[in-house]
């Protein structure tokens, strides 16, 4: 398949206090989320002057990816569009239309299959295309990459660096907690999200030779009566403390870059709890712009452009998920979705 541009699609995030409420209103439009919950999340942003790291993370990724593509002779201009904040997808597609782009390949900054991490991006791209009109470029989404060797390698190296910060005489007893954004159990039961997270965590732990690890969840936003994926990271930290554990590495395997759920829920909230419990907590970096991760994106572009190209995956069995095939992620919006950015 021939493509004439790459479209990086992300969630978006505010870049100042005046952006926070409009951004959250975009995220929650049409959702059954009380305004008090939105204002509660807004207060998290106040701790960081209203700035989410995600947009700057994406700018860095675009710069690194442009260098990677140029170094390998892949002539694809890179465009960037967000679901919930500027640059918004519809505005980006309008610019692409003006530039004569007719077919683009989309890299979404989410490694997993679920409604909110896969299908919803497709739906937002389709709405943006409708807003632009019949001349809007066609857009195909790159497959889920939770088990791609480049994603695994980036996480392995970042967790290894985090473990190195623990005193050597205690390192063998340290625990690793892989974290991911919780979703409603009703969503998880109808997609591969939970299974993929378990597999990615196992692949990373095996590469590290780590046997003491758990997959835990963070950032739930639903009412207490609605089941979401558990255990919660804070409950897990309390359990580790009660078991006499002294050191823990938090590895945000569910995220490809820092955003509010990382810098608030982990670096602020979980860190404060760990200090109260007397736990030495080290947070591993997200994949970000690790060279293996950036190289992975180039590989996935080439894989989509040439169907005869071998697909790469970690693990003993091929598990390839594509939003255009059965079994990836459900259609239809759930009543509650994660608030992120």
N, C-alpha and C positions, 0 to 999 in steps of 0.2 A: 504494500500500500504506500502511495506517495503522499507525503505531508509537507506543507510549506511553512509550518510554524509549530512551536511548542507553547502550550498554555499551562502555566503553573496556577493551580486552583487551590485556594486555602480558605480558612475560616474567616480570617480578618480579625482585627482588634483595634481598640481605641489608641490614639497617640496623644492624648491630653484630656484633662478633666471635662472639657466641654463636649468631648466625643462620647463619654461613657454612657450616659442615658440614651442618646439616639442609637448608639451601637447595640445596647441591650434591648431596646425596643425593636430593632431589626431582628435580633436573634429570636425574640419571644413572640413576634407578631403571629397571631392565629393560634398560639399555644395556650393551654390552660394552666398558666403560671401566675400566682398572685403577685400583685405589684410589690408587696412587702418583700417577697423573695428577690425580685429584681433590685430593689433598693439595698437589700442585704449584700448581694453580689457587688453592687456599685461601691459599697464601702471597702471591699477588698482592693479595688482599683485605687482608692484614695491613698493607700499606703505606698503606691508607686507613681504618684502624681498623675494618675489616669492613663499611664502608658503600659500597654501590654508588650512583651518582648516579641510577639509573633511576627509583626510586620518587618521589623529590622532583621529577624532571623530569615525571613523570606528574601529580603534584599541581598543578604549575604549568600544565601543559597543560589540565587539567580546569578550573582557575579561568579561564584565558583563553577556553576554549571556552564555558563557561557565560555569560561576558559577551558573547561573540559571538552566541550563540543568543538571549539576552535582547534584545540590541540590534536583532535582526531579527524579533522577535516569534515565535520558534520555541520553543514550550513543551514541552521534553523534559527530564525529569530525567536527570542523568548518574550512572551507576553505574560502578564500577571493579573489575575482577577480573583477577588474575594467574594464569598457568599454574603457577608454581613457588614463589611466596612470597606472604605476606599483603599485601593481601586476596586470598585464593584464590577462584577462579571459583565453586566449589560454594557457599562461604559467601555470595558476592555474589548468586548466583541464589536462594538461600534467602531473603535479604532482599528481593529483588525480588518473589518469590512472596508474601511476607508483605505487601508494599506493594500487591499487586493488579496488578502488571505482567503482561501476557499476551503481548505481542510486542515484542521489542527489536531494535534495529539495532546491530550490533557494529562498532566501529572498532578495527582491530588495528594496533598500532604497528609495522608492517612494510609497506614499499612494494612488495614484489616477490613473484613467484611461485616457490615451491619447496616441497618437503615441510615443511621446518622453519620457513619464514617465512610459510606460508599454510595448507596442508592440516592440519598438526599443531594449529594453533589451532582449526580446525573440530572435530577429533577431541576436543580437550580440552573444548571447549564441550559437545559431545555427552556426554562422560563426566560432566561436572558436572550436566547435565540429568538423566541417569540416577540420579545420587546424590540429587538433590532429589526426583525422582519425577514422577508424571504431571501435577502442577500447575505444574511448572517452565515459565517463559515460553519461547515459541519465539524463536529468535535467528537473524537473517540477517546475514551478514558483508558489509560494504562491499567493493567491488572493489579490486584492486591499483591504486595511484595513482602509480607511478614516473614516468609521463609527464604527470601533471596540471600545468598551468601554475603552480599555487600552490606545489607541491613544488619545481619547477624554479626559480621566482623566489626562494624562500627560500634555496636553495643558491647561486644566482648572487650574491645580495647578501652572503652570508657569505663566499664566496670572494673577492669583490671587496674586502671589508674586510681579508681576510688578505693579499691582494696589495699593498694600500696600506701594509702594514707593512714591505715590502721597499724598500730605497733606490731612488729613482726612476731613477737611472742604471743600475740592474741589473734593473729590473722586467721589461723586454722579453725578457730571457734566462731568466727564472724558469720553472721547470717546475711543472706541477700534477699531482699523483698522486691520482686518485680511488681511495678504498679501500672495500672491502666485505669482509664475513666470508666466508672461504673455505668451501666445502662439498666433499664428495667428488665426484670427477668422475662417478661413477656416478649421483649425484643430479642434477648439472648437466645431464647428457646427456638427462635425461628430463623437463626442465621448461624454462621460459623465463627462469630466473634470470639466467644469464650474458648473454643477449641483451638483457634489460631493463636490466641495469646498463650495458652498452655504450651503449644508447640514451639513458638518463638522463645519462650522462657527456657524450655528444656534444651533447645539447641544452643542457646547462649551458655547456660549452666554447664552443659557437657563440654563445650569448648574451653571453659574456664577450669574444669575439674572441680566444680563446686557441688557439693551434695546437700548442703543445708540451705535450701531456698524455698520460697513460697510465692505464689501469685496472689496479689491482694488488689483491692480496688480503692478508688478515691473519687471525690468530687460529685457524689450523688446529689441530685437536686429534687427528687420526688418526695411526696408525702410519706410519713412513717408507715402508713397502711399499705403502701405499694411496694412489693418485693423488688429489690434491685440486687445486682451481683454483689456478693460479699466474699471474704471479710473486708471490712474497711481498714485502711492503713493504720488509723489511730488505734483501733481495737487490736490490731496485730502487734503494734508496738507495745501496748500494755501487756499482751500475752508474752512477748519476748522478755520483757522486764521481769515478769513474775516467774519465768523459767530460768532466770539468772544470766541471761545473755547480756554481754557488755558492749558489743559492737554490731552495727547493722549498716549495710549499704542499701540505699534506696535506688532502684534502677527503673526509671520511667519508660519501660519497654513499650507502653501503649502510645507514646508520643514520638514524633520525629523531630520536634524542635521545642524549645521553651515557649510556654505561654502562661496565662494566669494560673491555670491549674497546677503548673509546675512550681512557679515562683511563690504562689500563695499557699496552696494546699500542702506542698512538700517543704519548700525552703522556709516557709514561715510557720504555718500551723503545726505540721508534723515535727519540725525542728524544735519548736517550743515545747511540745509534749515530750520529745525525747530528752530534752534537757531536764525537764521536771522529773522524769523517770530515772535519770542518771545513765541513760543510754548514749553511747558515742555513735552519732548518726552521720554518715557521709552520703551525699547525694551524687550519683553518677551523672555525667552529662548525657544529653539526648544525642541522637545521631547527627543532627545539625548539618555541618558542612564537612564531616569526616570524609577523607578522600575515597574510601571504599563505598560510602553512601552515594556520593556524587557520581562515581563511576557506575554504580548500579543504575542510576537514572538513565545514563547514556546507553547502557546495555538494554534496558527495557524499551527505550525508543527504537533501537535497532531490531529488537525482537518483534515489535509491532509492525515495523516497516517491512520486515522480511520473515514471513511465516515459516520458511524453511530453516531459519536460524534456530539452533538448539536452545531450549529454555534452561536456565540455571536455577536450581533450588537446593537448599540445604536439607539434610535428612535422607532417610532411606527410601521414601516413597514420594512420588510426585503428587503434590496437592496444589493445583493452580486454580485460582478463583478469579473470575472475570464477571463484571457487573452485567454483561450481556448474555450470560449463560445461566442455566438453572443452578440453584444451590448456593448462590453467592450472598444475596441479601434480599429481604422481603420488600415488597411494594406496599404502599399505604403508610401514612404517617401515624405513629403511635401517639397516645394522648400526651405523653411527657417525653421530652428529649433533653439531652445534656446541655447545660449552659457552659460555654467555653470561649476561649479567645485570648 
